[in-house]
Amino acid sequence: MKKYKVITPLFPTYAQVKAMMKAVSGYSLKAVRNMITAIHEQTGTPQKPVDWSEPDLWISERLTGEDAEIAHRIWDTDNHILNPRHSYGCYLFLNYPQFELMESTPDDVWQPTSRGQQFLQDDEKTLRSLDDQEGILQLLELLAGREMSRRADLLPEWQAFLHQHSKFASASSVKSTLYSRLYNLIDRDMVNREGMSYRITDAGRAWLGKALPARKSDPRKELLEAVKRYNEQQKELLREQISTMNPYKFEHLVGQLLEAMGYEQVEVTKASGDKGVDVIGQVQVGITTITEVVQVKRMQNTITRPYIDQLRGALPYHKAIRGTLITTGKFAAKCAEAALFPGAAPITLIDGDRLLELLIENNVGIRRSNAVELLDVDLQLFDELEME
């Protein structure tokens, strides 16, 4: 039978797992499970949600006896690193027999195994084994091959890895397993998060270099990397095109983008008399149709606040209640605050990087090719057939 990797759905940080191990050692497995059940039974309702943000308060108010005792121990261990409300992921992690971190004694005491003690002491061999089992090393490999990565950039290769090594198949589970493992690596200082992007650190590269065995070449990985390089080249070509095209043609390109995004009655204004507005469109917001005006600036210079004030002042001339400022360059630091100034009409800011993303997402200036077809053996099917 195939041995699967990436088995933990609610993958915790290792620091949280250690706190859980220390806190529950000496109790029975059943007692820990009862505590978790007692917490999850208090779900609340949309009209009356339950606040779990202050464990010092809610543990005493909602739990009693041994349940409260265990919850307090979890919360008080290692400087409040684990809210008992979120201890289920750690419980699953510790209870997997494959990991061999905890065991029940003949007198029903749940306690760390010898391997569990090594885990608590940050034994490198133990940590690398767990990292390999849970796809951490694969994720570090993906990050090591690029400068910066958004989660969306990592998803295709992560999904391909899960397809071959895991039972996780749904889009939501692919995303959640990726995010939780990225968070684990951030907590260990092996990955940095900068905005919506992730970068492997020197510590992450060093850990990867020690942990990975020599591997045979993977044709699928090589193909995906080649496709990625080609797509990056095409993105840069698109960036060059929009940075050098005629300003009036650029306005029409933005008009096509609005139409692709669902705007109606999109109009590119004439060169004069537009009060600083280049494109006008209508968009459905709930049950209301509103007019939005757009000003575009094909320029590499930094956009400053006066441009925002100018666009906001033009809104009444077009009976618009909001506007968008698009540039191929960047915005000054204080523009974000000015764009959402209290009491003033909101102005959406789209810089060159975001404009590139929108063009690609909406297939404007980009053609998608289906020339590459990848075949993957459905190993899960064969595993299921063996069980019948």
C-alpha positions in Angstrom: 0.0 0.0 0.0 1.3 3.5 -0.9 2.7 5.5 2.0 1.2 9.0 1.7 2.9 12.3 2.7 1.2 15.5 3.8 -1.3 13.9 6.1 -1.9 16.7 8.6 -4.8 19.0 7.5 -4.5 21.6 10.3 -0.7 21.8 10.2 0.6 23.7 13.3 3.8 25.4 14.0 6.4 23.2 15.8 6.5 25.7 18.6 2.8 25.1 19.2 3.2 21.3 19.1 6.0 21.5 21.7 3.8 23.6 24.0 1.0 21.1 23.6 3.3 18.2 24.4 4.6 19.8 27.6 1.1 20.8 28.7 -0.8 17.5 28.2 2.0 15.1 29.2 0.7 13.1 32.2 -3.0 13.3 31.2 -4.8 10.5 29.4 -5.4 10.8 25.7 -9.1 10.6 26.4 -8.9 13.6 28.8 -7.2 15.7 26.2 -9.8 14.7 23.6 -12.6 15.5 26.0 -11.2 19.0 26.5 -11.1 19.6 22.8 -14.6 18.3 22.4 -15.9 20.5 25.2 -14.4 23.6 23.4 -15.8 22.7 20.0 -19.3 22.1 21.3 -19.5 25.9 22.1 -19.7 27.1 18.5 -22.1 30.0 19.0 -24.3 31.4 16.2 -23.9 34.2 13.6 -26.2 36.3 15.8 -24.3 35.6 18.9 -20.7 34.6 18.1 -18.3 33.2 20.7 -15.2 35.3 21.5 -12.1 33.1 21.9 -9.5 35.9 22.0 -9.0 36.0 25.8 -8.2 32.5 27.1 -7.6 33.8 30.6 -11.3 34.7 30.6 -13.2 32.2 28.6 -11.5 29.1 30.0 -12.8 29.8 33.5 -16.2 30.9 32.1 -16.9 27.9 29.7 -14.9 24.9 31.0 -14.9 23.1 34.3 -12.9 20.4 36.1 -10.2 18.6 34.2 -11.2 20.3 30.9 -10.4 23.7 32.4 -7.3 22.4 34.0 -5.8 21.1 30.7 -6.9 24.2 28.8 -5.1 26.5 31.4 -2.0 24.4 31.2 -1.9 24.6 27.4 -2.4 28.4 27.5 0.2 29.0 30.2 2.9 26.9 28.6 5.7 28.6 26.7 4.4 32.1 27.1 0.8 31.7 25.7 2.0 30.4 22.3 -1.1 28.2 21.8 -4.7 29.2 22.4 -6.5 26.1 23.5 -9.3 26.9 21.0 -6.8 26.0 18.3 -5.3 22.9 19.9 -7.0 20.4 17.7 -4.3 20.6 14.9 -1.6 19.9 17.5 -3.7 17.0 18.9 -3.9 15.4 15.5 -0.2 15.9 14.8 0.7 14.3 18.1 -1.7 11.4 17.7 -0.5 10.2 14.3 1.2 6.9 14.9 3.6 7.6 11.9 5.2 10.4 13.8 5.8 8.5 17.0 5.9 11.6 19.1 3.5 10.5 21.9 2.3 7.2 23.4 -0.1 5.9 26.0 1.4 3.9 28.9 -0.3 0.8 30.4 -1.7 3.0 33.1 -3.3 5.3 30.5 -0.8 8.2 30.7 -0.2 10.1 27.4 3.5 11.1 27.3 6.3 11.9 24.8 8.1 8.9 23.3 11.9 8.9 23.0 11.5 10.4 19.5 9.1 13.0 21.0 11.8 14.0 23.5 14.2 14.4 20.6 11.6 16.6 18.9 11.3 18.7 22.1 15.1 19.2 22.0 15.1 20.3 18.3 16.9 17.2 17.2 17.8 17.9 13.5 17.2 14.3 12.3 13.8 14.2 13.8 12.8 17.6 12.5 14.0 16.8 9.0 12.1 13.6 9.0 8.9 15.4 9.9 9.6 18.1 7.3 10.0 15.4 4.7 6.8 13.7 5.7 4.7 16.8 5.7 6.0 18.4 2.4 8.0 21.1 4.1 11.2 20.2 2.2 9.3 20.2 -1.1 7.9 23.6 -0.3 11.4 25.0 0.5 12.5 23.6 -2.8 9.8 25.5 -4.7 10.7 28.7 -2.9 14.5 28.2 -3.5 14.0 28.2 -7.2 12.6 31.8 -7.4 13.3 35.2 -5.9 9.8 36.0 -4.6 6.6 33.9 -4.8 2.9 34.6 -4.2 0.8 31.6 -3.0 -0.8 31.6 -6.4 2.6 31.1 -8.0 3.3 28.1 -5.8 -0.1 26.4 -6.1 0.3 24.5 -9.4 3.5 22.7 -8.4 2.2 22.2 -4.8 -1.0 20.7 -6.2 1.1 18.4 -8.5 3.1 17.3 -5.5 -0.1 16.6 -3.5 -1.5 14.7 -6.4 1.4 12.2 -6.3 2.0 12.0 -2.5 -1.2 12.9 -0.7 -5.0 12.3 -0.5 -5.7 16.1 -0.4 -7.3 16.9 -3.8 -9.9 19.7 -3.4 -8.9 23.3 -4.3 -9.6 24.4 -0.7 -7.5 21.7 0.9 -4.6 22.4 -1.5 -4.7 26.1 -0.5 -5.0 25.4 3.2 -2.2 22.9 3.3 0.1 25.3 1.5 -0.8 28.3 3.7 -0.3 26.4 7.0 3.1 25.0 5.9 4.2 28.5 4.8 3.2 29.8 8.3 5.2 27.0 9.9 8.3 28.0 7.9 7.8 31.7 8.8 7.6 30.8 12.5 10.9 29.0 12.1 12.6 32.0 10.3 13.1 29.9 7.2 10.7 32.0 5.1 10.0 35.7 5.1 6.7 37.2 4.2 6.7 40.6 2.4 3.2 41.8 1.7 1.5 39.0 -0.2 4.8 37.4 -1.3 7.2 34.9 0.3 11.0 34.5 0.1 13.2 31.7 1.4 15.8 33.0 4.0 19.4 32.0 4.3 18.4 29.8 7.2 15.9 28.1 5.0 18.4 27.5 2.2 20.9 26.0 4.7 18.3 23.7 6.2 17.2 22.6 2.7 20.8 21.9 1.7 21.4 19.7 4.7 18.1 17.9 4.5 17.6 17.0 0.9 19.2 13.8 -0.4 20.5 13.5 -3.9 17.6 13.2 -6.3 17.1 12.0 -9.8 16.0 14.6 -12.3 12.2 15.1 -12.3 11.0 15.7 -15.9 7.7 17.2 -14.7 9.5 19.7 -12.5 11.8 20.6 -15.3 8.9 21.1 -17.6 7.0 23.3 -15.1 10.1 25.4 -14.5 10.6 25.8 -18.2 6.9 27.0 -18.5 7.4 29.3 -15.6 10.5 30.9 -17.2 8.7 31.3 -20.5 5.7 32.9 -18.8 8.0 35.3 -16.8 9.5 36.4 -20.1 6.1 37.0 -21.6 5.1 39.1 -18.5 8.2 41.3 -18.9 7.4 41.7 -22.6 3.8 42.8 -21.7 5.2 45.2 -19.1 7.5 46.7 -21.8 4.6 47.0 -24.2 2.4 48.9 -21.8 5.3 51.1 -20.7 6.2 52.3 -24.3 2.8 52.3 -26.1 1.1 55.5 -27.2 -0.7 57.2 -24.2 -4.0 57.3 -26.1 -3.8 53.7 -27.1 -3.0 53.0 -23.4 -6.3 54.5 -22.5 -8.1 52.2 -24.9 -6.2 49.2 -23.4 -7.6 50.2 -20.0 -11.0 50.5 -21.5 -10.8 46.9 -22.8 -9.6 45.8 -19.4 -12.7 47.4 -17.7 -15.0 45.6 -20.2 -13.2 42.3 -19.5 -13.8 42.9 -15.8 -17.5 43.3 -16.2 -17.9 47.1 -16.6 -20.6 48.3 -19.0 -20.9 51.4 -21.2 -17.2 51.9 -21.1 -16.2 55.1 -22.8 -12.7 56.5 -23.5 -13.0 60.2 -23.3 -11.7 62.7 -25.9 -8.3 64.3 -25.4 -9.7 67.6 -24.2 -12.6 68.6 -21.9 -12.5 65.4 -19.8 -11.6 67.2 -16.5 -8.7 64.8 -16.1 -10.8 61.7 -16.7 -9.6 59.2 -19.4 -12.1 56.3 -19.1 -15.7 56.2 -17.8 -17.6 53.0 -17.1 -20.6 51.7 -15.1 -20.4 48.7 -12.7 -23.0 46.8 -10.8 -22.5 47.0 -7.0 -25.2 44.9 -5.3 -28.4 46.0 -6.8 -27.1 49.5 -7.7 -25.3 50.6 -10.9 -22.7 53.2 -10.3 -20.5 55.3 -12.5 -16.7 55.1 -12.1 -14.1 57.3 -13.6 -10.6 56.3 -14.4 -7.5 58.4 -15.0 -4.5 56.6 -16.5 -0.9 57.7 -16.3 1.6 55.9 -18.6 4.7 57.1 -16.8 7.6 55.7 -14.7 7.6 58.6 -12.3 6.1 58.3 -8.8 2.5 59.4 -8.6 1.9 61.9 -5.8 -1.2 63.2 -3.9 -2.1 66.1 -6.3 -3.1 63.5 -8.9 -5.6 61.9 -6.5 -7.1 65.3 -5.5 -7.4 66.2 -9.2 -9.3 63.0 -10.0 -11.5 63.3 -6.9 -12.4 66.8 -8.0 -13.5 65.6 -11.4 -16.1 63.1 -10.0 -19.1 65.5 -9.9 -18.7 66.4 -13.6 -19.4 62.8 -14.5 -21.9 62.1 -11.7 -19.5 59.4 -10.3 -19.1 58.4 -6.7 -15.7 56.8 -6.9 -12.6 56.8 -9.1 -9.6 54.8 -10.1 -6.1 56.0 -10.7 -3.9 53.7 -12.9 -0.2 54.1 -13.5 2.6 52.1 -15.1 4.8 53.4 -12.3 4.4 53.6 -8.5 2.5 55.6 -5.9 4.1 57.8 -3.2 3.9 56.4 0.3 1.1 58.8 1.5 -1.1 58.2 -1.5 -2.8 55.2 0.1 -4.0 57.4 3.0 -5.2 60.1 0.7 -7.1 57.7 -1.5 -9.3 56.6 1.4 -9.5 59.9 3.2 -12.5 59.8 5.7 -15.5 61.6 4.3 -14.1 61.9 0.7 -15.0 59.8 -2.3 -12.8 56.7 -2.5 -10.1 56.4 -5.1 -8.7 53.0 -6.0 -4.9 53.0 -6.8 -3.5 50.5 -9.3 0.3 50.6 -9.9 2.2 49.0 -12.7 2.6 45.6 -10.9 -1.1 45.4 -10.1 -2.1 46.5 -13.6 0.0 43.7 -15.1 -1.7 41.2 -12.8 -5.2 42.4 -13.9 -4.3 42.3 -17.6 -3.1 38.7 -17.2 -6.0 37.6 -15.0 -8.6 39.0 -17.5 -6.7 37.9 -20.7 -6.2 41.4 -22.0 -3.0 41.6 -24.1 -2.4 37.9 -23.2 -3.3 34.7 -25.1 -3.4 31.5 -23.2 -2.1 28.3 -24.9 -3.2 24.8 -24.1 -0.4 23.2 -26.1 1.1 21.4 -23.1 -0.8 18.4 -21.9 0.5 16.7 -18.7 -0.6 13.1 -17.8 -0.5 12.0 -14.2 -1.2 8.4 -13.0 -4.0 8.5 -10.5 -2.1 6.6 -7.7 -4.9 7.1 -5.3 -7.3 5.1 -7.5 -4.9 2.1 -7.6 -4.5 2.3 -3.8 -8.2 2.2 -3.4 -8.5 -0.7 -5.7 -6.1 -2.7 -3.6 -8.3 -2.1 -0.6 -11.5 -3.5 -2.2 
